[in-house]
Amino acid sequence: MGNRSRHRWIMLTLAFLTAFELHFLLFSFSQLVSEIRLEMGLLYAQANFVFSICILALVLLRIPWGLLSDRIGSSATLKLAATIMGVFGFLRGFAISYETLLIFQLFLGAGFAAILPSLSKLVDALFPKKVGLATGVYVAGFPLGEIAALILTPFVLEYVHNWRNVFCVYGIFGLILSALWWTIAKEPARSRDEELAHKATLRAPSKEEIVRLLRVKEIWVLTGLCICAMGCYDTLVLSLPDMLELEGISPEIAGLMASMLPLGFLLAGPTVGTLSDKLGLRRPFLWILGLVSGPTILAIALFSDVPLWITIFVAGFCTAGIVTLVLVIPTELPEVARLVASSVGLISSLGNIGPFLFPIAVGYLKDTTGSFLSAMVMLAIIAEITLILGLFMRETGEKSISYEPLRSS
């Protein structure tokens, strides 16, 4: 293996670790929220807003970070982002009040916002002929980070005694990752042929192209799907440990049970992507996943024992499967063939409105009703909206090509 090839895989390892650390820092909060709420005397809605303010930064800053990454390079952007993640992930352990915790979470989210667009750009430069493989490698870091956060945090909390110390310990890992970026990472270099081929495909999108993008109905349907599916998934990961503990389940077992959600996420991407590729159709998968997701989310509030473990896994699989299709379909829309990155950036940025709003709504319903049942009913209804939105989605899979002459005649 040559030096250049070795460096590519080292960089891909850094990309995986960054994705892992992002969701590890973000979703460790779900195992600490009850401790924070009790110490600070917060309502559920106030406590969940600590999570949501991090997501607000993603909504506001993901597109600007993407533009910066295009300007200064993905590696340079990721160095800055990893530093922000490490510093503010660590500083959460020194939050002396609710307000300072919100501020640290907001800046942590500012670092998070750069990760997805920059990693996509990095992988495209490093593995121009194996983008799918490389993307699959680093994307696996997201659910694995969630699984680690949900399972390990109760044990770490018991060992270090309070939530601030947990944030400090986790922040140290973020600072180490930042140091690795600054000492190891280099801006991806292309061969002369790769660079010429890459430049030949580049041209800044015109205002007319952007306007046409905004007029594509499917872009807004996909945005709605992302809001609903990603919002339900993230809210479940945040709220489920607390909900299970209120049912008398120990924090350790609650973490294991909640980890079924990211396990579903981990398996949904390759499964849904591969099956829909083989069938050559996307819409039936949107319909099936949307139809099943609502009842399984509601069943989480009603079931116990083995059926509860299964419904949690299925809920994670269905919601993450829908998000997978949301990322695949823009690559198949002829109207946005030149603006795939812009369309995905728009969809994923606005899609975070769901993870921002739904946790606050869940907290409010828990505060006003004293139960999580009404919140789970709300999430189940939102999940079913994905089925309705899927009915408005045009088929983009390979088999739709055979119907193109019929539609145009």
C-alpha positions in Angstrom: 0.0 0.0 0.0 1.5 3.3 -1.1 1.8 6.4 1.1 -1.1 8.1 -0.7 -3.4 5.1 -0.3 -2.4 4.7 3.3 -3.1 8.4 4.0 -6.6 8.0 2.4 -7.5 5.3 4.8 -6.1 7.2 7.8 -8.3 10.1 6.8 -11.3 7.8 6.4 -10.7 6.5 9.9 -10.6 10.1 11.2 -13.9 10.7 9.4 -15.5 7.6 11.0 -14.2 8.7 14.5 -15.6 12.2 13.9 -19.0 10.9 13.0 -18.8 8.6 16.0 -17.8 11.4 18.4 -20.5 13.8 17.0 -23.4 11.5 18.0 -21.6 10.2 21.1 -21.4 13.8 22.4 -24.9 14.7 21.2 -26.9 11.7 22.5 -25.0 11.1 25.7 -27.3 13.9 26.9 -30.3 11.6 26.7 -28.8 9.5 29.6 -28.0 12.6 31.6 -31.1 14.7 31.1 -32.9 13.4 34.2 -29.9 14.2 36.4 -29.7 17.7 34.9 -33.4 18.3 35.2 -33.5 17.3 38.8 -30.5 19.3 39.8 -31.5 22.5 38.0 -35.3 22.1 38.8 -36.2 22.2 35.1 -39.4 21.2 33.4 -39.2 18.5 30.8 -39.6 21.1 28.0 -36.8 23.2 29.4 -34.5 20.2 29.7 -35.2 19.0 26.2 -34.5 22.5 24.9 -30.9 21.9 25.9 -30.8 19.2 23.2 -32.9 21.2 20.7 -30.7 24.3 20.8 -27.8 22.2 19.5 -30.0 21.2 16.6 -30.9 24.8 16.0 -27.3 25.5 15.2 -27.4 22.7 12.6 -30.4 24.4 10.9 -28.8 27.8 10.8 -25.1 26.9 10.1 -25.0 23.8 8.0 -25.2 25.7 4.7 -22.7 28.4 5.7 -20.2 25.7 6.9 -20.6 24.0 3.5 -19.8 27.2 1.7 -16.7 27.7 3.9 -15.6 24.1 3.2 -15.8 24.7 -0.5 -13.7 27.9 0.0 -10.9 26.7 2.4 -11.1 23.0 2.0 -12.7 20.1 3.9 -9.7 19.2 6.0 -9.2 22.8 7.2 -12.9 23.1 8.0 -12.9 19.8 9.9 -9.9 21.0 12.0 -11.9 24.0 13.1 -15.1 22.0 13.6 -13.4 19.3 15.6 -11.8 21.9 17.8 -15.1 23.6 18.5 -16.6 20.2 19.3 -13.9 19.3 21.7 -13.7 22.6 23.5 -17.4 23.1 24.1 -18.1 19.4 24.6 -15.6 19.7 27.5 -16.9 23.1 28.8 -20.4 21.6 29.3 -18.9 20.0 32.4 -18.4 23.5 33.8 -21.9 24.8 33.2 -22.9 26.7 36.4 -26.4 27.4 35.3 -29.1 26.5 32.8 -28.2 29.5 30.7 -24.5 28.6 30.5 -25.4 25.0 29.6 -27.5 26.4 26.7 -24.7 28.6 25.5 -22.2 25.7 25.5 -24.7 23.4 23.8 -25.3 26.1 21.1 -21.6 26.4 20.3 -21.2 22.6 20.4 -23.9 22.5 17.7 -22.0 25.1 15.7 -19.2 22.6 15.5 -21.5 19.8 14.6 -23.0 21.7 11.7 -19.8 21.6 9.8 -19.3 17.8 10.0 -21.8 16.4 7.4 -21.1 18.7 4.5 -17.3 18.6 5.1 -17.1 14.8 5.4 -19.1 14.4 2.2 -16.6 16.7 0.4 -13.6 14.9 2.0 -14.8 11.5 0.9 -15.5 12.7 -2.6 -12.0 13.9 -2.9 -10.3 10.9 -1.3 -12.3 8.1 -2.9 -13.7 9.4 -6.2 -14.2 5.9 -7.5 -15.4 4.4 -4.1 -17.6 7.1 -2.7 -20.4 4.7 -1.8 -18.1 2.4 0.2 -16.3 5.3 1.9 -19.6 7.0 2.8 -20.9 3.8 4.3 -17.8 3.5 6.4 -18.0 7.0 8.0 -21.8 7.1 8.2 -21.7 3.9 10.4 -20.0 6.1 13.0 -23.2 7.9 13.7 -25.4 5.0 15.0 -22.4 3.4 16.6 -21.7 6.6 18.5 -25.4 6.6 19.7 -25.1 3.0 20.8 -22.0 3.7 22.8 -23.5 6.8 24.4 -26.7 5.0 25.4 -25.0 1.9 26.8 -21.8 3.4 28.4 -23.1 6.7 29.9 -25.0 5.1 32.9 -21.8 3.2 33.9 -19.6 6.3 33.5 -22.1 8.4 35.5 -22.0 5.9 38.3 -18.2 5.9 38.3 -17.6 9.7 38.1 -20.7 10.6 40.3 -22.3 13.5 38.4 -23.3 14.7 34.9 -20.7 17.4 34.7 -17.8 15.0 35.2 -19.3 12.8 32.4 -19.3 15.8 30.0 -15.7 16.5 31.0 -14.6 12.9 30.3 -16.4 12.8 27.0 -15.0 16.3 26.1 -11.5 15.0 26.6 -12.0 12.4 23.9 -13.3 15.3 21.7 -10.1 17.3 22.4 -7.9 14.2 21.5 -9.8 13.9 18.2 -9.2 17.6 17.5 -5.5 17.1 18.1 -5.4 14.2 15.7 -7.0 16.3 13.0 -4.4 19.0 13.5 -1.4 16.7 13.5 -2.4 14.0 10.9 -4.9 15.5 8.5 -3.9 17.0 5.2 -6.0 18.5 2.5 -6.9 15.7 0.0 -4.6 15.8 -3.1 -5.8 14.6 -6.5 -3.7 13.2 -9.3 -3.4 15.4 -12.3 -6.0 13.4 -14.3 -8.4 13.4 -11.3 -8.0 17.2 -10.9 -8.7 17.9 -14.6 -11.7 15.6 -14.6 -13.0 17.2 -11.4 -12.6 20.7 -12.6 -14.3 19.9 -15.9 -17.5 19.1 -14.0 -17.4 22.2 -11.8 -19.4 25.3 -12.6 -21.1 27.6 -10.1 -24.9 27.1 -10.2 -26.7 30.1 -11.7 -29.6 31.9 -10.1 -31.9 30.4 -12.6 -30.8 26.9 -11.6 -31.3 27.7 -7.9 -34.8 29.0 -8.7 -35.6 25.9 -10.7 -34.4 23.8 -7.7 -36.7 25.6 -5.4 -39.6 24.9 -7.8 -39.1 21.1 -7.8 -42.0 19.7 -5.8 -40.1 16.6 -4.8 -37.5 18.6 -3.0 -40.2 19.9 -0.6 -41.8 16.5 -0.3 -38.3 15.1 0.7 -37.8 18.0 3.1 -41.1 17.1 4.8 -40.1 13.4 4.9 -36.8 14.4 6.5 -38.5 16.6 9.1 -40.9 13.9 10.1 -38.7 10.8 10.0 -35.5 12.4 11.4 -37.4 14.3 14.0 -39.2 11.2 15.3 -35.9 9.2 15.4 -33.8 11.8 17.2 -36.7 12.6 19.7 -37.0 8.9 20.5 -33.3 8.5 21.1 -33.4 11.5 23.4 -36.6 10.6 25.3 -36.7 6.8 25.5 -34.1 6.3 28.3 -36.0 8.7 30.6 -39.4 7.1 29.6 -38.2 3.6 30.3 -36.7 4.6 33.6 -40.0 6.0 34.7 -41.4 2.5 34.0 -39.1 1.1 36.7 -36.3 -0.1 34.3 -32.8 0.5 35.5 -30.7 3.1 33.6 -28.3 0.4 32.4 -31.1 -1.8 30.9 -32.9 1.3 29.6 -29.7 2.3 27.7 -29.5 -1.2 26.2 -33.1 -1.1 25.1 -32.8 2.4 23.7 -29.7 1.3 21.7 -32.1 -0.8 19.6 -33.0 2.5 17.9 -29.5 3.2 16.5 -29.1 -0.6 15.8 -32.1 -0.2 13.5 -30.4 2.9 12.0 -27.2 0.9 11.4 -29.0 -1.8 9.5 -31.6 0.3 7.7 -29.2 2.1 5.4 -27.6 -0.9 3.6 -30.8 -3.0 3.8 -33.2 -0.4 2.4 -30.7 1.0 -0.1 -29.8 -2.5 -1.4 -33.4 -3.8 -1.6 -34.7 -0.7 -3.3 -31.8 -0.8 -5.8 -32.6 -4.4 -6.7 -36.3 -3.8 -7.1 -35.6 -0.6 -9.0 -38.3 1.3 -7.1 -38.3 3.8 -4.2 -41.9 4.7 -3.5 -43.1 1.3 -2.2 -40.4 1.4 0.4 -41.5 4.9 1.5 -45.0 3.6 1.8 -44.2 0.5 3.7 -41.8 2.2 6.1 -44.2 5.1 6.7 -47.1 2.7 7.3 -45.2 0.6 9.8 -43.4 3.4 11.7 -46.4 5.0 13.3 -47.9 1.9 14.9 -44.5 0.7 16.1 -43.8 4.1 17.8 -47.1 3.9 19.5 -46.4 0.3 20.5 -43.3 1.4 22.4 -45.6 3.2 24.9 -47.9 0.1 25.2 -45.6 -3.0 25.1 -43.2 -4.5 27.6 -40.5 -7.3 27.7 -39.4 -8.9 24.4 -42.1 -7.1 22.2 -40.8 -3.8 23.5 -37.3 -4.5 22.4 -38.5 -5.5 19.0 -40.8 -2.4 18.5 -37.9 -0.1 19.5 -35.7 -1.7 16.8 -38.4 -1.6 14.2 -39.1 2.1 14.9 -35.4 2.9 14.5 -35.2 0.8 11.3 -38.3 2.4 9.7 -37.5 6.1 10.5 -33.8 5.7 9.5 -34.8 3.8 6.4 -37.0 6.8 5.3 -34.0 9.1 5.9 -31.8 6.8 3.8 -34.3 7.2 0.8 -34.4 10.9 1.3 -30.7 11.0 0.7 -30.8 8.7 -2.3 -33.7 10.1 -4.3 -32.2 13.6 -5.0 -29.4 11.8 -7.0 -32.1 10.4 -9.3 -34.1 13.6 -10.0 -33.2 14.9 -13.5 -34.2 18.4 -12.6 -31.4 18.7 -9.9 -28.7 16.6 -11.6 -26.3 19.5 -11.5 -27.4 20.6 -7.9 -27.4 17.3 -6.0 -25.2 18.7 -3.2 -27.2 21.8 -2.9 -30.5 19.9 -2.8 -29.2 17.5 -0.1 -27.9 20.5 1.8 -31.3 22.2 1.6 -33.2 19.1 2.6 -30.9 18.1 5.5 -30.7 21.6 6.8 -34.4 22.3 6.9 -35.0 18.6 7.9 -33.4 19.4 11.3 -36.5 21.5 12.1 -38.1 18.2 13.3 -35.3 17.3 15.7 -35.4 20.9 16.9 -39.1 21.2 17.6 -40.3 17.7 18.4 -38.2 17.2 21.7 -39.6 20.5 23.0 -43.2 19.4 22.1 -42.6 16.0 23.8 -41.3 17.8 26.9 -44.3 20.1 27.0 -46.8 17.2 26.7 -45.0 15.4 29.5 -45.1 18.5 31.7 -48.8 19.2 31.0 -50.2 15.6 31.1 -47.7 13.9 33.4 -47.3 11.0 31.0 -45.3 10.2 27.9 -48.3 8.5 26.3 -49.6 11.7 24.6 -46.1 12.5 23.3 -45.8 9.0 21.8 -49.2 9.4 20.1 -48.0 12.7 18.7 -44.8 11.1 17.3 -46.8 8.1 15.9 -49.1 10.6 14.0 -46.1 12.5 12.7 -44.5 9.2 11.5 -47.7 8.3 9.6 -47.5 11.7 7.8 -44.5 10.1 6.0 -46.8 7.7 4.3 -49.0 10.5 3.1 -46.0 12.5 1.8 -44.7 9.3 0.1 -47.9 9.2 -2.0 -46.9 12.5 -3.5 -43.4 11.4 -4.4 -42.6 10.6 -8.0 -40.9 7.3 -8.7 -37.2 7.8 -9.4 -35.9 4.2 -9.3 -34.5 2.4 -12.4 -37.8 0.8 -13.3 -39.4 4.3 -13.7 -37.3 4.8 -16.8 -39.3 2.2 -18.7 -42.4 4.4 -18.1 -40.8 7.6 -19.2 -42.0 7.5 -22.9 -45.5 6.7 -21.7 -45.5 9.7 -19.4 -44.2 12.0 -22.1 -46.6 10.9 -24.8 
